[in-house]
Amino acid sequence: MQSTIKEQMNTIRNEFRLSTPKLLKISDAFLTDMQEKQMLRMFNTFITPIKQVADGEYITIDFGGSNIRMALFQIQNQQATILHISKIRLHSRFKDYTTAEYSLKDIFDMIAKHLSKIVNHKKEYKLVHTFSFAFVSSSKNNAVLPYFTKGIQLRLSPTQDINALLKQAFADAKLKITPVAIINDTTSTLVTGNFQNFLTDIALIAGTGHNSCFISATGEIVNVESGYFSKDLPLTQYDKQLLSTLSPEESSQLFEILTAGKYMSKVAQQILKRFQMFHHVENISTSVLSMAVDGKLRIKYSREQKIMLRELGTILLERSAALTAAEIFAIVRFIDPEFQKKHNVVFDGSFYEKSDYFRKRLDHKLELLFKSNAVKITHELIKDASSTGAALIAAEVTDEKNR
């Protein structure tokens, strides 16, 4: 039985395999599109690396899906500490606040009501909003969102300034909270990484979602929105099956579909339907695949099921790591064509944090692509980098104003 499973999985592995020449072609196409901006958005974030921050308490909101995380930070002696964390689930068995029945204003009113129970009403707070959708900024504190992705279908006006709407919600709730910046989670991750290590000039989210950003030659952080890249990406029959079930907005983010955890589990489910070894394939999540690969699966499965999950997990994590390496290779060549400097890449996200296999395969693919220059590329995890970066930006804005 075991050999049969492995033989069948080897056939599937060959469909997903990306050779080094193929990765180089993908990376070259990615680099060209960074220059031409046909698919990649390359948004200016109006955020620059931060060197000094002011002591105080700051609030961050992280809204990038069906969970909203709010945190109260204290910054003291250039160190950020979380004092309080709270979450709002937009989707439950009782209500689904992600549907068109509700508006973005409804969600912001809910956030304001929630924060009113946490903050000191006599204090004034600066807040940075991490809004992890493909919004378009006109300044550090102003942005509009053309449409939602990630399955969110909230009503919104594409001309409505997001932070202005949030500011109004706080005013209605009589809260002394001032939004001072709206950023992407990848941007705030890079802010944290660079604040801790000046060699950090690239950040990636590698988890449920996928994106990247970098520090440009002018010193500003550029949000690549790499999920929208699609040229030269080979699709398997299982990818095509998944794409047929997605909305046009979601299917436009092809690079994210091939790399991110949200879609990896869905691709896995398409494959597992062929074998009929699992009664409920919808219960096979990306975390289950990752744990199976790293030998940490505690859920009770048969020996044959564990073998299949391990093999399938290695196939999908391998592809994600390979494409991530191709992306990093393109970004480094964009900002440093002659490989003259050292580059540290900071990661946030469940893949990088929890999957030993993903990190090992990423290392291997980077060595294949960079060759002798691989010694100039380091990478690391910073846990909670996204929310910490938002707090640092809030503190830096206050500091600049008071100088």
C-alpha positions in Angstrom: 0.0 0.0 0.0 2.8 2.4 1.0 4.7 1.9 -2.3 1.5 2.5 -4.3 0.8 5.7 -2.5 4.3 6.9 -3.1 4.2 6.0 -6.8 0.9 7.9 -7.2 2.3 10.9 -5.3 5.4 10.9 -7.4 3.3 11.3 -10.5 1.6 14.3 -8.9 5.0 15.6 -7.7 6.2 15.7 -11.3 3.2 17.9 -12.2 4.2 20.4 -9.5 8.0 20.3 -9.8 9.7 23.6 -10.8 13.2 23.1 -12.2 15.9 25.6 -11.6 15.7 26.9 -15.3 12.0 27.3 -14.8 12.5 29.2 -11.6 15.0 31.5 -13.3 12.5 32.2 -16.0 9.8 33.0 -13.5 12.2 35.2 -11.5 13.2 37.1 -14.7 9.6 37.7 -15.6 8.9 38.9 -12.0 11.9 41.3 -12.3 10.7 42.6 -15.6 7.3 43.2 -14.3 8.7 45.1 -11.3 10.2 47.5 -13.8 7.2 47.7 -16.1 4.4 47.4 -13.5 2.0 45.5 -15.8 0.8 43.0 -13.1 2.7 44.0 -9.9 1.2 47.1 -8.3 4.5 48.4 -6.8 2.6 50.8 -4.5 4.4 53.6 -2.8 3.5 53.3 0.9 4.8 56.7 1.9 6.6 54.9 4.8 10.3 55.1 5.4 12.5 53.1 7.9 12.3 54.3 11.5 15.3 55.1 13.6 13.9 56.7 16.7 10.5 56.3 18.5 8.9 58.2 21.3 7.9 56.6 24.6 4.1 56.2 25.2 1.1 54.0 24.6 -0.1 53.3 21.1 -2.9 51.3 19.5 -2.7 49.1 16.4 -5.5 47.5 14.4 -4.7 44.5 12.1 -7.5 43.9 9.6 -6.7 41.5 6.8 -9.4 38.9 6.8 -12.2 37.5 8.9 -10.3 38.2 12.1 -9.5 41.7 13.4 -6.7 42.1 16.0 -6.4 45.1 18.2 -3.4 45.7 20.4 -2.3 48.3 22.9 1.5 48.8 22.9 3.8 50.5 25.3 7.0 51.9 23.9 9.8 52.6 26.3 13.5 53.0 25.8 13.1 52.1 22.1 11.4 48.8 23.0 7.8 47.9 22.1 5.8 45.7 24.5 2.2 44.5 24.1 0.0 45.5 27.0 -3.2 44.1 25.7 -4.5 42.1 22.7 -8.1 41.7 21.7 -9.7 40.0 18.7 -13.0 40.3 16.8 -14.2 37.4 14.7 -16.3 38.6 11.8 -17.5 35.2 11.0 -19.3 32.8 13.4 -22.1 30.3 13.2 -24.4 33.1 14.4 -23.4 36.0 12.1 -21.2 36.7 9.1 -20.0 40.2 9.1 -18.0 39.6 5.9 -21.0 39.6 3.6 -22.6 42.5 1.6 -25.3 42.7 4.3 -22.8 44.8 6.2 -20.6 47.8 5.3 -17.0 48.8 6.1 -18.6 51.5 8.3 -20.4 48.8 10.3 -17.1 47.1 11.0 -15.3 50.3 12.0 -18.2 51.1 14.4 -17.8 47.6 15.9 -14.0 48.2 16.3 -14.7 51.6 18.0 -17.2 50.0 20.4 -14.7 47.3 21.2 -11.8 49.7 21.8 -14.0 51.8 24.1 -13.8 48.9 26.6 -10.0 48.8 26.5 -8.6 52.3 26.4 -8.4 54.9 29.1 -11.0 57.5 28.0 -9.0 60.3 29.5 -5.9 59.6 27.4 -5.2 60.5 23.8 -3.8 57.7 21.6 -2.2 57.5 18.2 -3.2 54.6 16.1 -1.8 52.8 13.0 -4.2 50.7 10.9 -2.7 47.6 9.2 -5.2 47.1 6.4 -4.0 44.0 4.5 -5.9 44.5 1.2 -4.6 46.0 -2.0 -5.5 49.6 -1.2 -4.1 52.7 -3.1 -2.4 55.4 -0.9 -2.3 59.1 -1.6 -0.4 59.8 1.6 0.7 58.0 4.7 -2.7 58.5 6.2 -5.1 58.4 3.2 -6.1 55.5 1.0 -8.9 54.0 -0.9 -9.8 50.4 -1.6 -11.1 49.5 -5.1 -12.6 46.2 -4.0 -12.2 43.6 -1.3 -10.4 40.2 -1.8 -9.9 37.1 0.4 -13.6 36.3 0.4 -14.6 39.6 2.1 -17.7 41.1 0.4 -18.4 44.1 2.6 -20.1 47.1 1.0 -17.8 50.0 0.4 -17.4 53.0 -1.8 -14.3 52.8 -3.9 -13.8 56.5 -3.4 -14.2 56.4 0.4 -11.0 57.3 2.3 -10.5 54.3 4.7 -8.9 56.1 7.6 -11.3 59.0 7.4 -14.1 56.5 7.9 -12.2 54.9 10.8 -11.6 58.4 12.3 -15.3 59.2 12.1 -16.2 55.9 13.9 -13.9 57.0 16.8 -15.4 60.5 16.9 -18.9 59.0 17.0 -17.8 56.8 19.9 -16.2 59.8 21.7 -12.8 58.2 21.7 -9.6 60.2 21.7 -7.9 58.0 19.1 -6.3 59.5 16.1 -5.4 57.3 13.1 -2.0 58.5 11.8 -1.2 55.9 9.1 -2.7 53.1 7.1 -0.3 50.4 6.0 0.0 46.9 4.7 1.1 44.1 7.0 4.1 43.4 4.9 5.2 47.1 5.2 4.9 47.0 9.0 6.9 43.8 9.1 9.7 45.5 7.2 9.6 48.5 9.5 10.1 46.1 12.5 12.9 44.2 10.8 14.8 47.3 9.7 14.4 48.9 13.2 16.1 45.8 14.7 18.7 45.2 11.9 19.7 47.9 9.4 20.6 45.2 6.8 16.9 44.3 6.6 15.6 45.7 3.3 13.0 43.1 2.2 10.0 41.6 4.0 7.7 38.8 3.1 4.4 37.4 4.5 4.5 33.7 4.1 1.4 32.2 5.8 -2.3 32.4 5.1 -1.6 35.1 2.6 1.5 36.1 0.6 3.1 39.4 -0.2 6.4 41.2 -0.3 7.9 44.7 0.0 11.3 46.3 -0.1 13.2 49.6 0.7 13.7 51.5 -2.5 16.8 53.5 -3.6 15.0 56.6 -2.3 14.5 55.1 1.1 10.7 54.6 0.8 9.1 51.2 1.3 7.4 49.8 -1.8 4.6 47.3 -1.5 5.0 44.9 -4.4 1.5 43.2 -4.1 3.2 40.1 -5.4 0.0 38.1 -5.3 -1.0 39.6 -8.7 1.9 38.2 -10.6 1.0 35.6 -13.1 3.4 35.4 -16.1 5.1 32.1 -16.7 3.5 30.4 -13.7 2.7 26.8 -14.6 -0.7 25.6 -13.5 -1.5 22.0 -12.7 -4.9 20.4 -13.4 -5.7 20.9 -9.6 -4.8 24.6 -9.7 -7.2 25.0 -12.7 -9.9 23.1 -10.8 -9.5 25.5 -7.9 -9.5 28.6 -10.1 -12.8 27.6 -11.6 -14.4 27.9 -8.1 -13.0 31.4 -7.3 -14.3 34.8 -8.0 -12.6 36.9 -10.7 -11.0 39.1 -8.0 -9.5 36.2 -6.2 -8.4 34.3 -9.3 -6.5 37.4 -10.4 -4.0 36.9 -7.5 -2.4 33.8 -9.1 1.0 34.1 -7.4 -0.7 34.1 -4.0 -2.9 31.1 -4.9 0.3 29.1 -5.7 2.1 30.1 -2.5 -0.3 31.0 0.3 -1.8 28.7 2.9 -5.3 29.8 2.3 -5.2 28.2 -1.1 -2.7 25.4 -0.5 -5.3 23.5 1.6 -7.8 24.0 -1.2 -5.4 22.6 -3.8 -4.7 19.7 -1.5 -8.4 19.0 -1.2 -8.7 18.8 -5.0 -6.0 16.2 -5.1 -7.3 14.1 -2.1 -10.7 13.8 -3.8 -9.0 11.5 -6.3 -8.0 9.0 -3.7 -11.1 8.8 -1.6 -9.1 8.0 1.5 -10.6 10.8 3.6 -14.3 11.2 4.4 -14.0 14.9 5.0 -11.3 16.4 2.8 -12.5 19.9 3.8 -10.9 19.2 7.3 -7.4 18.9 5.7 -5.9 22.4 6.4 -2.5 23.7 5.6 -1.5 23.3 9.2 -2.4 19.6 9.0 -0.2 19.2 5.9 2.7 21.1 7.5 2.5 19.1 10.7 2.5 15.9 8.7 5.6 16.9 6.8 7.5 17.8 10.0 6.3 14.6 11.8 4.3 16.6 14.3 0.8 15.4 13.3 -1.1 14.5 16.5 -4.6 14.0 14.9 -5.5 10.4 14.6 -5.1 9.2 11.0 -4.2 5.8 9.6 -0.7 5.0 8.6 -1.6 5.3 4.9 -3.3 8.6 5.4 -0.3 10.0 7.2 2.0 8.9 4.4 -0.3 10.6 1.8 -0.5 13.8 3.9 3.2 13.9 4.3 3.9 13.4 0.6 1.3 15.9 -0.4 2.5 18.5 2.1 6.1 18.2 0.8 4.9 18.8 -2.8 2.9 21.9 -2.0 5.4 23.4 0.5 8.2 22.8 -2.0 6.4 24.8 -4.7 5.6 27.6 -2.3 9.3 27.8 -1.1 10.6 27.6 -4.7 8.3 30.5 -5.9 9.2 32.5 -2.8 12.9 32.1 -3.6 12.3 33.2 -7.2 10.5 36.3 -5.9 13.4 37.1 -3.5 15.9 36.7 -6.3 14.0 39.1 -8.4 13.6 41.7 -5.7 17.3 41.6 -4.8 18.3 42.1 -8.4 15.9 45.0 -8.6 17.4 46.9 -5.7 21.0 45.6 -6.0 21.7 44.4 -9.6 25.4 43.9 -9.0 24.9 42.1 -5.6 27.1 44.7 -3.9 25.4 44.6 -0.5 24.2 42.1 2.1 20.4 41.7 2.4 18.4 40.5 5.3 14.9 39.3 4.5 12.4 39.3 7.5 9.5 37.0 7.5 6.2 36.9 9.3 3.6 34.2 8.8 2.8 30.6 9.7 4.7 28.8 7.0 8.0 30.4 7.9 7.4 30.2 11.6 6.1 26.7 11.9 7.4 24.6 9.0 10.9 23.4 9.2 10.5 21.9 5.8 9.5 25.2 4.2 12.6 27.0 5.6 14.9 24.2 4.5 13.6 24.2 1.0 13.7 28.0 0.8 17.4 27.8 1.7 18.1 25.2 -0.9 16.3 27.2 -3.7 18.0 30.4 -2.7 21.4 28.7 -3.0 20.5 27.4 -6.5 19.4 30.8 -7.7 21.9 33.1 -6.1 24.9 30.6 -6.4 28.0 32.3 -4.9 26.0 35.4 -3.8 23.8 33.3 -1.6 26.2 34.1 1.3 25.0 37.7 1.1 21.3 36.7 1.7 20.1 36.0 5.2 16.5 35.6 6.4 14.8 35.4 9.8 11.4 35.3 11.5 10.2 38.2 13.7 7.1 37.1 15.5 4.3 39.7 15.7 6.4 41.9 13.4 3.4 43.3 11.7 1.7 44.7 14.8 5.0 45.8 16.3 5.8 47.7 13.1 2.5 49.5 13.3 3.2 50.6 16.9 6.7 51.8 15.8 5.1 53.9 13.0 2.6 55.4 15.4 5.4 56.3 17.8 7.6 57.7 15.0 4.8 59.9 13.7 4.3 61.4 17.2 8.0 61.8 17.6 8.4 63.7 14.4 5.5 66.0 15.3 7.0 66.9 18.7 10.6 67.6 17.5 
